[in-house]
Amino acid sequence: MNKRRFLPPMSALNSFAAAARHQSFSLAGEEVGLTQSAVSRQVAVLEDWLQLRLFERTGRRVTLNADGAAYAEAIVPALDRVRAATARMVNRMPQTELNIATLPSFGMRWLAPRLPALSATHPQLVVNFAARTFPFDFADENFDAAIHFGRPDWPGASHVFLFREEAVPVCSPAWLAANPVGQPSDLADKILLHVASRRDGWEKWFDAAGVAPGHRHGPGFDQFLMAARAAAAGTGVALIPAFLIEPELGAGELVIPLELRLRTEDAYYLVHPDSAAHPMLEPFADWLVGQAGSLRDGADGGRA
């Protein structure tokens, strides 16, 4: 079978994908650097090649028809993957450089302060960090690995266990003075601050305490450190992993009103694609696991 028979001209595919996104030949032209008439000709080439009409044309307006919509749904992600793969090859870094995606608070509060130790252990290794909150497809991103919190369920990735977290209720000393707390039920009717990635955190904490939660929910935050600052300002009580707020606890900006800690089966992992790994990923993973040792052993005494 001649495989080229089923591969239309790339210029026609690119123009079609842009036109499908914008439902406009003129806007597509702006995206791909062609005139409106040139985009129209490229789409016509593709339609002739497929022997199918992909757009309905009404005057100067164009709209995807059913065949066009189905074709766009199939090829646009493929073209995006081609672009991503090409960008990775063009921008390929030295073999001593890693790109790591990290959860924002984890990166700012736990990883960043440890980078001098990484440089001392592996002076030849350069690690670039970028914040990512949710899992992504490694095929679509230029990352060698990522920090993941949850279960070992990142699709198509291997998981290196780091540690589990212990979340503690925290508030400002002034708030606690105005709202004496002696048992978990005392928090049931208080303003409770929530973090987007742990929406059910308070429910789990109250369930562990054997207390029915109240209904006085407070503000929600995208990141733990934002919630910590709000709690330190006296807004209410936040439930935050203890390792992320050691500076605030040490400085007395935050206090723990109750020592009941929330422990779950969720954990932090270093994840990387199942495909061929970067040659420097193994020494980085070994270093990271070593750094996590005190938290891992203190939290659950072992590895997943």
C-alpha positions as CSV (number, residue, x, y, z in Angstrom):
1,M,0.0,0.0,0.0
2,N,1.3,3.4,-0.9
3,K,1.1,5.3,2.4
4,R,1.6,8.7,0.7
5,R,-1.8,8.2,-0.9
6,F,-3.4,8.9,2.4
7,L,-1.2,11.9,3.4
8,P,-2.6,15.2,1.9
9,P,-0.3,18.2,1.4
10,M,0.8,19.7,4.7
11,S,0.1,23.3,3.6
12,A,-3.5,22.3,2.8
13,L,-3.9,20.5,6.2
14,N,-2.4,23.5,8.0
15,S,-4.7,26.0,6.3
16,F,-7.7,23.7,6.9
17,A,-6.9,23.3,10.6
18,A,-6.7,27.1,11.0
19,A,-9.9,27.7,9.1
20,A,-11.7,25.1,11.1
21,R,-10.6,26.7,14.4
22,H,-11.7,30.2,13.3
23,Q,-14.6,29.3,11.0
24,S,-13.1,32.1,8.8
25,F,-10.6,32.1,5.9
26,S,-9.5,35.6,6.7
27,L,-8.7,34.9,10.4
28,A,-7.1,31.6,9.3
29,G,-4.9,33.6,6.9
30,E,-3.7,35.8,9.8
31,E,-2.7,32.7,11.7
32,V,-0.8,30.9,9.0
33,G,0.6,34.0,7.2
34,L,-1.4,33.7,4.0
35,T,-4.1,35.8,2.3
36,Q,-7.7,34.9,2.6
37,S,-7.8,33.8,-1.1
38,A,-4.7,31.7,-0.5
39,V,-6.3,29.9,2.4
40,S,-9.4,29.3,0.3
41,R,-7.3,27.8,-2.5
42,Q,-5.5,25.5,0.0
43,V,-8.8,24.3,1.5
44,A,-10.1,23.7,-2.1
45,V,-6.9,21.6,-2.8
46,L,-7.7,19.5,0.3
47,E,-11.4,19.1,-0.6
48,D,-10.4,18.0,-4.1
49,W,-7.8,15.6,-2.7
50,L,-10.4,14.1,-0.4
51,Q,-13.3,14.3,-2.9
52,L,-15.3,15.8,-0.1
53,R,-16.7,19.2,0.8
54,L,-15.5,20.3,4.2
55,F,-17.2,23.8,4.5
56,E,-20.5,25.2,3.6
57,R,-20.0,28.5,1.9
58,T,-22.6,31.3,2.1
59,G,-21.4,34.5,0.5
60,R,-18.2,35.4,2.3
61,R,-19.1,33.2,5.3
62,V,-17.8,29.6,5.8
63,T,-19.0,27.0,8.2
64,L,-17.7,23.5,8.8
65,N,-20.1,20.8,7.7
66,A,-20.4,17.4,9.4
67,D,-17.6,15.9,7.3
68,G,-15.4,18.9,8.0
69,A,-16.0,18.8,11.7
70,A,-15.2,15.1,12.0
71,Y,-12.0,15.5,10.0
72,A,-10.9,18.5,12.0
73,E,-11.5,16.7,15.3
74,A,-9.3,13.9,14.0
75,I,-6.4,15.9,12.5
76,V,-6.0,19.0,14.6
77,P,-4.7,17.2,17.7
78,A,-2.3,15.2,15.4
79,L,-1.0,18.5,13.8
80,D,-0.5,19.9,17.3
81,R,1.5,16.9,18.3
82,V,3.7,17.3,15.2
83,R,4.3,20.9,16.2
84,A,5.2,20.0,19.8
85,A,7.5,17.2,18.7
86,T,9.2,19.5,16.2
87,A,9.6,22.2,18.8
88,R,11.2,19.7,21.2
89,M,13.7,18.7,18.6
90,V,14.5,22.2,17.5
91,N,14.8,23.4,21.1
92,R,16.6,20.3,22.3
93,M,18.6,21.1,25.4
94,P,22.0,19.8,26.5
95,Q,22.1,16.3,28.0
96,T,22.8,17.9,31.4
97,E,19.6,20.0,31.4
98,L,16.2,18.8,32.8
99,N,12.8,20.4,32.4
100,I,10.6,19.6,35.4
101,A,6.9,20.6,36.0
102,T,6.1,21.1,39.6
103,L,3.1,22.0,41.7
104,P,3.3,25.7,42.6
105,S,3.4,25.6,46.4
106,F,5.6,22.5,46.4
107,G,8.1,24.1,44.1
108,M,8.2,27.4,45.9
109,R,8.3,26.2,49.5
110,W,10.0,22.7,49.3
111,L,12.0,22.4,46.1
112,A,13.5,25.9,45.6
113,P,15.3,26.0,49.0
114,R,16.9,22.6,48.2
115,L,18.4,23.6,44.9
116,P,21.8,24.6,46.4
117,A,22.1,21.0,47.7
118,L,21.3,19.7,44.2
119,S,24.0,22.0,42.7
120,A,26.5,20.8,45.3
121,T,25.7,17.1,44.6
122,H,25.4,17.4,40.8
123,P,27.2,20.5,39.7
124,Q,26.9,19.6,36.0
125,L,23.1,19.3,36.2
126,V,20.8,22.2,35.4
127,V,17.2,21.9,36.2
128,N,14.5,24.2,34.9
129,F,11.2,24.3,36.8
130,A,7.8,25.5,35.7
131,A,4.5,25.5,37.6
132,R,1.8,23.1,36.5
133,T,-1.3,22.4,38.7
134,F,-2.9,19.4,36.9
135,P,-1.6,16.4,35.0
136,F,-0.9,16.8,31.3
137,D,0.2,14.6,28.3
138,F,4.0,14.5,28.2
139,A,3.7,14.1,24.4
140,D,2.3,17.6,24.3
141,E,4.7,19.3,26.7
142,N,8.5,19.9,26.8
143,F,8.9,18.3,30.2
144,D,11.2,15.4,31.2
145,A,9.3,14.8,34.5
146,A,6.7,16.3,36.9
147,I,5.8,16.5,40.5
148,H,2.4,14.8,41.0
149,F,0.1,14.6,44.1
150,G,-2.5,12.0,44.4
151,R,-2.5,8.3,43.5
152,P,0.0,6.7,41.1
153,D,-2.4,7.1,38.3
154,W,-0.8,9.5,35.8
155,P,-1.5,7.9,32.4
156,G,1.5,6.6,30.5
157,A,4.0,7.5,33.2
158,S,6.2,5.8,35.8
159,H,5.9,7.0,39.4
160,V,8.7,7.5,42.0
161,F,7.2,7.7,45.5
162,L,8.4,10.7,47.5
163,F,6.3,11.1,50.6
164,R,2.7,11.4,51.9
165,E,1.5,14.7,53.4
166,E,0.0,15.5,56.8
167,A,-2.4,18.4,56.7
168,V,-2.9,20.4,59.9
169,P,-5.5,23.1,60.8
170,V,-3.8,26.5,61.2
171,C,-4.9,30.0,62.1
172,S,-3.4,33.2,63.4
173,P,-2.7,33.6,67.2
174,A,-5.1,36.6,67.3
175,W,-7.9,34.5,65.6
176,L,-7.3,31.7,68.1
177,A,-7.4,34.1,71.1
178,A,-10.8,35.4,69.8
179,N,-12.1,31.9,69.0
180,P,-11.0,29.4,71.7
181,V,-10.7,25.9,70.3
182,G,-10.5,22.8,72.5
183,Q,-11.9,20.0,70.4
184,P,-12.7,19.4,66.7
185,S,-16.4,20.2,67.1
186,D,-15.3,23.8,68.0
187,L,-14.3,24.3,64.4
188,A,-17.6,23.1,62.9
189,D,-19.2,26.5,62.8
190,K,-16.1,28.6,62.1
191,I,-14.9,30.1,58.8
192,L,-12.9,27.4,57.0
193,L,-10.6,28.3,54.2
194,H,-10.5,25.9,51.2
195,V,-7.8,25.1,48.6
196,A,-9.0,24.1,45.1
197,S,-6.8,21.0,44.9
198,R,-8.2,19.7,48.2
199,R,-11.9,20.6,48.1
200,D,-12.9,17.8,50.3
201,G,-10.0,18.3,52.8
202,W,-12.1,19.6,55.6
203,E,-14.8,17.0,55.2
204,K,-12.1,14.3,55.5
205,W,-10.7,16.0,58.6
206,F,-14.0,16.2,60.3
207,D,-14.8,12.6,59.3
208,A,-11.5,11.5,60.9
209,A,-12.5,13.4,64.1
210,G,-15.9,11.8,64.1
211,V,-17.6,15.2,63.9
212,A,-20.3,16.4,61.4
213,P,-18.9,19.5,59.6
214,G,-20.8,22.8,59.7
215,H,-21.9,24.8,56.8
216,R,-20.0,28.0,57.3
217,H,-17.5,27.8,54.4
218,G,-15.0,30.5,53.9
219,P,-13.1,31.7,50.8
220,G,-11.4,29.3,48.4
221,F,-7.9,29.7,47.1
222,D,-6.0,28.3,44.1
223,Q,-2.8,27.7,46.1
224,F,-1.8,26.6,49.6
225,L,0.4,29.6,50.3
226,M,-2.4,32.0,49.4
227,A,-4.6,30.2,52.0
228,A,-1.8,30.4,54.5
229,R,-1.4,34.2,54.1
230,A,-5.2,34.6,54.5
231,A,-5.2,32.5,57.7
232,A,-2.2,34.5,59.0
233,A,-4.2,37.6,58.4
234,G,-7.0,36.3,60.6
235,T,-9.5,35.3,57.9
236,G,-10.3,31.9,59.3
237,V,-8.8,28.4,59.7
238,A,-6.9,26.7,56.8
239,L,-6.0,23.0,56.4
240,I,-2.5,23.0,55.0
241,P,0.3,20.4,54.6
242,A,2.6,21.0,57.6
243,F,5.8,20.9,55.5
244,L,4.6,23.8,53.4
245,I,4.2,26.2,56.3
246,E,7.2,25.6,58.5
247,P,8.4,29.2,58.2
248,E,5.1,30.6,59.3
249,L,4.8,28.1,62.2
250,G,8.4,28.9,63.3
251,A,7.8,32.6,63.2
252,G,4.5,32.3,65.1
253,E,2.5,33.8,62.3
254,L,0.4,30.6,62.3
255,V,-0.4,28.3,65.1
256,I,-2.0,24.8,65.2
257,P,-5.1,25.0,67.3
258,L,-5.6,21.2,67.3
259,E,-3.1,18.4,66.7
260,L,-5.4,16.2,64.7
261,R,-3.6,15.7,61.4
262,L,-5.2,14.6,58.1
263,R,-3.4,11.6,56.5
264,T,-4.6,10.0,53.4
265,E,-3.3,7.5,50.8
266,D,-2.5,10.3,48.4
267,A,1.2,11.1,48.1
268,Y,3.7,13.1,46.2
269,Y,5.4,11.4,43.2
270,L,8.0,12.2,40.6
271,V,6.5,11.0,37.4
272,H,8.1,10.7,34.0
273,P,7.1,9.2,30.7
274,D,7.3,5.4,30.2
275,S,9.3,6.1,27.0
276,A,13.1,6.6,27.0
277,A,14.0,8.8,30.0
278,H,16.5,11.7,30.0
279,P,19.9,10.4,31.0
280,M,20.1,12.8,34.0
281,L,16.7,11.9,35.3
282,E,17.9,8.9,37.4
283,P,20.4,10.9,39.4
284,F,17.9,13.7,39.9
285,A,15.3,11.2,41.1
286,D,17.8,9.6,43.4
287,W,18.6,13.0,44.9
288,L,14.9,13.9,45.2
289,V,14.1,10.7,47.0
290,G,17.0,11.3,49.4
291,Q,15.7,14.8,50.1
292,A,12.3,13.5,50.8
293,G,13.6,10.8,53.3
294,S,12.8,12.7,56.5
295,L,9.3,13.5,55.5
296,R,8.7,10.0,54.2
297,D,10.0,8.3,57.3
298,G,8.3,10.7,59.6
299,A,5.0,10.5,57.9
300,D,4.5,6.9,57.3
301,G,7.7,5.0,58.0
302,G,8.1,3.5,54.5
303,R,7.7,3.7,50.8
304,A,4.7,3.0,48.5
